[in-house]
């Protein structure tokens, strides 16, 4: 299934993924699979409240991926 969304990472996330790719490939694969799931079904996630209102989360133990959908630019 092809997604219409592009994924954009913050600098903090990019740095974390780069560091993880050198130390633990298995965990990196878990995260990348989760990101692909989010791209294909971005609304199949929990909508957050409070300070993070407007953002969503997808849980993939031991990680929680927090993201926001930008409909105008088709970015996650």
Chimera marker file (.cmm) of the C-alpha trace (Angstrom):
<marker_set name="trace">
<marker id="1" x="0.000" y="0.000" z="0.000" r="1" g="1" b="0" radius="0.5"/>
<marker id="2" x="1.463" y="3.346" z="-1.029" r="1" g="1" b="0" radius="0.5"/>
<marker id="3" x="1.242" y="6.236" z="1.386" r="1" g="1" b="0" radius="0.5"/>
<marker id="4" x="0.538" y="9.833" z="0.478" r="1" g="1" b="0" radius="0.5"/>
<marker id="5" x="2.474" y="11.059" z="3.499" r="1" g="1" b="0" radius="0.5"/>
<marker id="6" x="6.123" y="11.998" z="3.760" r="1" g="1" b="0" radius="0.5"/>
<marker id="7" x="8.013" y="11.628" z="7.032" r="1" g="1" b="0" radius="0.5"/>
<marker id="8" x="10.034" y="14.528" z="8.401" r="1" g="1" b="0" radius="0.5"/>
<marker id="9" x="12.230" y="14.056" z="11.476" r="1" g="1" b="0" radius="0.5"/>
<marker id="10" x="13.286" y="16.675" z="13.994" r="1" g="1" b="0" radius="0.5"/>
<marker id="11" x="17.025" y="17.153" z="14.483" r="1" g="1" b="0" radius="0.5"/>
<marker id="12" x="16.802" y="15.408" z="17.847" r="1" g="1" b="0" radius="0.5"/>
<marker id="13" x="15.166" y="12.327" z="16.296" r="1" g="1" b="0" radius="0.5"/>
<marker id="14" x="17.646" y="12.215" z="13.403" r="1" g="1" b="0" radius="0.5"/>
<marker id="15" x="20.530" y="12.294" z="15.859" r="1" g="1" b="0" radius="0.5"/>
<marker id="16" x="18.943" y="9.518" z="17.950" r="1" g="1" b="0" radius="0.5"/>
<marker id="17" x="18.372" y="7.281" z="14.910" r="1" g="1" b="0" radius="0.5"/>
<marker id="18" x="21.918" y="7.817" z="13.666" r="1" g="1" b="0" radius="0.5"/>
<marker id="19" x="23.323" y="6.884" z="17.075" r="1" g="1" b="0" radius="0.5"/>
<marker id="20" x="21.023" y="3.866" z="17.316" r="1" g="1" b="0" radius="0.5"/>
<marker id="21" x="22.026" y="2.608" z="13.862" r="1" g="1" b="0" radius="0.5"/>
<marker id="22" x="25.602" y="2.252" z="15.083" r="1" g="1" b="0" radius="0.5"/>
<marker id="23" x="24.755" y="0.554" z="18.363" r="1" g="1" b="0" radius="0.5"/>
<marker id="24" x="21.604" y="-1.545" z="17.978" r="1" g="1" b="0" radius="0.5"/>
<marker id="25" x="20.374" y="-2.482" z="14.527" r="1" g="1" b="0" radius="0.5"/>
<marker id="26" x="17.543" y="-4.644" z="15.884" r="1" g="1" b="0" radius="0.5"/>
<marker id="27" x="15.955" y="-1.696" z="17.722" r="1" g="1" b="0" radius="0.5"/>
<marker id="28" x="16.376" y="0.519" z="14.668" r="1" g="1" b="0" radius="0.5"/>
<marker id="29" x="14.455" y="-2.009" z="12.574" r="1" g="1" b="0" radius="0.5"/>
<marker id="30" x="11.602" y="-1.983" z="15.122" r="1" g="1" b="0" radius="0.5"/>
<marker id="31" x="11.393" y="1.812" z="14.904" r="1" g="1" b="0" radius="0.5"/>
<marker id="32" x="11.533" y="1.910" z="11.095" r="1" g="1" b="0" radius="0.5"/>
<marker id="33" x="8.796" y="-0.730" z="10.831" r="1" g="1" b="0" radius="0.5"/>
<marker id="34" x="6.659" y="1.369" z="13.170" r="1" g="1" b="0" radius="0.5"/>
<marker id="35" x="7.235" y="4.447" z="11.036" r="1" g="1" b="0" radius="0.5"/>
<marker id="36" x="6.112" y="2.529" z="7.954" r="1" g="1" b="0" radius="0.5"/>
<marker id="37" x="2.959" y="1.465" z="9.825" r="1" g="1" b="0" radius="0.5"/>
<marker id="38" x="2.310" y="5.103" z="10.724" r="1" g="1" b="0" radius="0.5"/>
<marker id="39" x="2.770" y="6.182" z="7.088" r="1" g="1" b="0" radius="0.5"/>
<marker id="40" x="0.228" y="3.663" z="5.867" r="1" g="1" b="0" radius="0.5"/>
<marker id="41" x="-2.323" y="4.222" z="8.667" r="1" g="1" b="0" radius="0.5"/>
<marker id="42" x="-1.560" y="7.534" z="10.407" r="1" g="1" b="0" radius="0.5"/>
<marker id="43" x="-4.985" y="7.783" z="12.027" r="1" g="1" b="0" radius="0.5"/>
<marker id="44" x="-4.670" y="4.320" z="13.603" r="1" g="1" b="0" radius="0.5"/>
<marker id="45" x="-2.990" y="5.862" z="16.642" r="1" g="1" b="0" radius="0.5"/>
<marker id="46" x="-3.903" y="7.503" z="19.912" r="1" g="1" b="0" radius="0.5"/>
<marker id="47" x="-4.664" y="11.225" z="19.905" r="1" g="1" b="0" radius="0.5"/>
<marker id="48" x="-2.858" y="12.933" z="22.771" r="1" g="1" b="0" radius="0.5"/>
<marker id="49" x="-4.249" y="15.510" z="25.191" r="1" g="1" b="0" radius="0.5"/>
<marker id="50" x="-2.885" y="18.245" z="27.399" r="1" g="1" b="0" radius="0.5"/>
<marker id="51" x="0.540" y="19.649" z="26.603" r="1" g="1" b="0" radius="0.5"/>
<marker id="52" x="0.829" y="17.424" z="23.518" r="1" g="1" b="0" radius="0.5"/>
<marker id="53" x="-2.687" y="18.116" z="22.206" r="1" g="1" b="0" radius="0.5"/>
<marker id="54" x="-2.893" y="17.776" z="18.436" r="1" g="1" b="0" radius="0.5"/>
<marker id="55" x="-0.153" y="15.164" z="18.308" r="1" g="1" b="0" radius="0.5"/>
<marker id="56" x="-0.559" y="11.400" z="18.105" r="1" g="1" b="0" radius="0.5"/>
<marker id="57" x="1.355" y="8.447" z="19.452" r="1" g="1" b="0" radius="0.5"/>
<marker id="58" x="2.094" y="4.928" z="18.345" r="1" g="1" b="0" radius="0.5"/>
<marker id="59" x="3.471" y="2.531" z="20.904" r="1" g="1" b="0" radius="0.5"/>
<marker id="60" x="6.037" y="-0.081" z="19.953" r="1" g="1" b="0" radius="0.5"/>
<marker id="61" x="7.745" y="-1.349" z="23.082" r="1" g="1" b="0" radius="0.5"/>
<marker id="62" x="10.055" y="-0.097" z="24.389" r="1" g="1" b="0" radius="0.5"/>
<marker id="63" x="9.408" y="3.055" z="22.332" r="1" g="1" b="0" radius="0.5"/>
<marker id="64" x="6.614" y="5.565" z="22.017" r="1" g="1" b="0" radius="0.5"/>
<marker id="65" x="6.638" y="7.430" z="18.720" r="1" g="1" b="0" radius="0.5"/>
<marker id="66" x="5.020" y="10.847" z="18.975" r="1" g="1" b="0" radius="0.5"/>
<marker id="67" x="4.066" y="12.492" z="15.697" r="1" g="1" b="0" radius="0.5"/>
<marker id="68" x="1.899" y="15.137" z="14.148" r="1" g="1" b="0" radius="0.5"/>
<marker id="69" x="0.058" y="14.969" z="10.838" r="1" g="1" b="0" radius="0.5"/>
<marker id="70" x="0.400" y="18.018" z="8.616" r="1" g="1" b="0" radius="0.5"/>
<marker id="71" x="-2.411" y="17.686" z="6.074" r="1" g="1" b="0" radius="0.5"/>
<marker id="72" x="-1.333" y="20.733" z="4.044" r="1" g="1" b="0" radius="0.5"/>
<marker id="73" x="2.116" y="19.371" z="3.216" r="1" g="1" b="0" radius="0.5"/>
<marker id="74" x="1.232" y="15.663" z="3.592" r="1" g="1" b="0" radius="0.5"/>
<marker id="75" x="3.939" y="15.264" z="6.202" r="1" g="1" b="0" radius="0.5"/>
<marker id="76" x="4.070" y="13.199" z="9.354" r="1" g="1" b="0" radius="0.5"/>
<link id1="1" id2="2" r="1" g="1" b="0" radius="0.2"/>
<link id1="2" id2="3" r="1" g="1" b="0" radius="0.2"/>
<link id1="3" id2="4" r="1" g="1" b="0" radius="0.2"/>
<link id1="4" id2="5" r="1" g="1" b="0" radius="0.2"/>
<link id1="5" id2="6" r="1" g="1" b="0" radius="0.2"/>
<link id1="6" id2="7" r="1" g="1" b="0" radius="0.2"/>
<link id1="7" id2="8" r="1" g="1" b="0" radius="0.2"/>
<link id1="8" id2="9" r="1" g="1" b="0" radius="0.2"/>
<link id1="9" id2="10" r="1" g="1" b="0" radius="0.2"/>
<link id1="10" id2="11" r="1" g="1" b="0" radius="0.2"/>
<link id1="11" id2="12" r="1" g="1" b="0" radius="0.2"/>
<link id1="12" id2="13" r="1" g="1" b="0" radius="0.2"/>
<link id1="13" id2="14" r="1" g="1" b="0" radius="0.2"/>
<link id1="14" id2="15" r="1" g="1" b="0" radius="0.2"/>
<link id1="15" id2="16" r="1" g="1" b="0" radius="0.2"/>
<link id1="16" id2="17" r="1" g="1" b="0" radius="0.2"/>
<link id1="17" id2="18" r="1" g="1" b="0" radius="0.2"/>
<link id1="18" id2="19" r="1" g="1" b="0" radius="0.2"/>
<link id1="19" id2="20" r="1" g="1" b="0" radius="0.2"/>
<link id1="20" id2="21" r="1" g="1" b="0" radius="0.2"/>
<link id1="21" id2="22" r="1" g="1" b="0" radius="0.2"/>
<link id1="22" id2="23" r="1" g="1" b="0" radius="0.2"/>
<link id1="23" id2="24" r="1" g="1" b="0" radius="0.2"/>
<link id1="24" id2="25" r="1" g="1" b="0" radius="0.2"/>
<link id1="25" id2="26" r="1" g="1" b="0" radius="0.2"/>
<link id1="26" id2="27" r="1" g="1" b="0" radius="0.2"/>
<link id1="27" id2="28" r="1" g="1" b="0" radius="0.2"/>
<link id1="28" id2="29" r="1" g="1" b="0" radius="0.2"/>
<link id1="29" id2="30" r="1" g="1" b="0" radius="0.2"/>
<link id1="30" id2="31" r="1" g="1" b="0" radius="0.2"/>
<link id1="31" id2="32" r="1" g="1" b="0" radius="0.2"/>
<link id1="32" id2="33" r="1" g="1" b="0" radius="0.2"/>
<link id1="33" id2="34" r="1" g="1" b="0" radius="0.2"/>
<link id1="34" id2="35" r="1" g="1" b="0" radius="0.2"/>
<link id1="35" id2="36" r="1" g="1" b="0" radius="0.2"/>
<link id1="36" id2="37" r="1" g="1" b="0" radius="0.2"/>
<link id1="37" id2="38" r="1" g="1" b="0" radius="0.2"/>
<link id1="38" id2="39" r="1" g="1" b="0" radius="0.2"/>
<link id1="39" id2="40" r="1" g="1" b="0" radius="0.2"/>
<link id1="40" id2="41" r="1" g="1" b="0" radius="0.2"/>
<link id1="41" id2="42" r="1" g="1" b="0" radius="0.2"/>
<link id1="42" id2="43" r="1" g="1" b="0" radius="0.2"/>
<link id1="43" id2="44" r="1" g="1" b="0" radius="0.2"/>
<link id1="44" id2="45" r="1" g="1" b="0" radius="0.2"/>
<link id1="45" id2="46" r="1" g="1" b="0" radius="0.2"/>
<link id1="46" id2="47" r="1" g="1" b="0" radius="0.2"/>
<link id1="47" id2="48" r="1" g="1" b="0" radius="0.2"/>
<link id1="48" id2="49" r="1" g="1" b="0" radius="0.2"/>
<link id1="49" id2="50" r="1" g="1" b="0" radius="0.2"/>
<link id1="50" id2="51" r="1" g="1" b="0" radius="0.2"/>
<link id1="51" id2="52" r="1" g="1" b="0" radius="0.2"/>
<link id1="52" id2="53" r="1" g="1" b="0" radius="0.2"/>
<link id1="53" id2="54" r="1" g="1" b="0" radius="0.2"/>
<link id1="54" id2="55" r="1" g="1" b="0" radius="0.2"/>
<link id1="55" id2="56" r="1" g="1" b="0" radius="0.2"/>
<link id1="56" id2="57" r="1" g="1" b="0" radius="0.2"/>
<link id1="57" id2="58" r="1" g="1" b="0" radius="0.2"/>
<link id1="58" id2="59" r="1" g="1" b="0" radius="0.2"/>
<link id1="59" id2="60" r="1" g="1" b="0" radius="0.2"/>
<link id1="60" id2="61" r="1" g="1" b="0" radius="0.2"/>
<link id1="61" id2="62" r="1" g="1" b="0" radius="0.2"/>
<link id1="62" id2="63" r="1" g="1" b="0" radius="0.2"/>
<link id1="63" id2="64" r="1" g="1" b="0" radius="0.2"/>
<link id1="64" id2="65" r="1" g="1" b="0" radius="0.2"/>
<link id1="65" id2="66" r="1" g="1" b="0" radius="0.2"/>
<link id1="66" id2="67" r="1" g="1" b="0" radius="0.2"/>
<link id1="67" id2="68" r="1" g="1" b="0" radius="0.2"/>
<link id1="68" id2="69" r="1" g="1" b="0" radius="0.2"/>
<link id1="69" id2="70" r="1" g="1" b="0" radius="0.2"/>
<link id1="70" id2="71" r="1" g="1" b="0" radius="0.2"/>
<link id1="71" id2="72" r="1" g="1" b="0" radius="0.2"/>
<link id1="72" id2="73" r="1" g="1" b="0" radius="0.2"/>
<link id1="73" id2="74" r="1" g="1" b="0" radius="0.2"/>
<link id1="74" id2="75" r="1" g="1" b="0" radius="0.2"/>
<link id1="75" id2="76" r="1" g="1" b="0" radius="0.2"/>
</marker_set>
